[in-house]
Amino acid sequence: MTNATKKPGGWSAVRQQLAAWEKPALLVLLEDLYEAAGGNRDFIHARSKAGECGGEVLEKYRGKIVEQFFPA
């Protein structure tokens, strides 16, 4: 089996670029993403487990998944 070819400009390119950034620049990027969309906010809260909101966000998505398999 052969390895899939990587797309130019894909995650590898982004990862290389971000690896060179300083922490303050990464925090600004995360803040911009956080402010841009509610889905981003939910994801960041869930991943960082920021306060009690992380559990609430995970529970919201768990409920959506359960509803798909066991509709009311």
N, C-alpha and C positions, 0 to 999 in steps of 0.2 A: 504494500500500500504506500502511496506517495503522500508527502505532506502537501496540504493545500497551499497554494501560492498566496502570499499576503498582498492585500490591496495597497497601492501607494496611497498615503494619506489616511490609512486605517488606524486602528487603535495603537499599533506599534509606533507609528510616527507621532501620535499625540502623546503617548507615554514617554517617549524620548524627550519631547519638548518639555513636558511637565516635570520630568526628573531634574531638569536644569533650573527650575524656578525656585525662588526663595520662599520660605514659609508665608511671609506677609502677602505675597502675590497669590499664593494658593488660597489663602483665606479670603481675599477679595473675590477671586473666581467663585468660590463656594457661596459667598454672600450674594453675588450677582445671580447665580443659579437659584438660590433660596428665594430671592425676591421675584424672580421671573415667573414662577408657576407654582401652584398649589401642590402638584404632584411631586415637584422637586423638594418642596418643604417637607412633605410627608416622608419622602425617601430619606432625606437628611436626618430628620428626627428619629426615624426608625433605626437607621444605621448607627447613629451616634448615641441612641438611647437617651436623648436630651430630656432630662427631667422625667416627669410622668407621662409626657406626650408620646414618647416612643411606644409605650405599651398600648396606648389608645389607638395609635395609628396601626400597629400590628393587628390589634383586635378587629379594627374596621376591615382590613383586608382579609383576615381569617374568616370573618362573617361573609364576605363576598364569595370566597372560595366554597365555604360550606353550602351557601345558597345554591351554587351551581350544581352540586351533587345531591343535595337534599332540599329541593324547593318546598316552600311553605304550602 
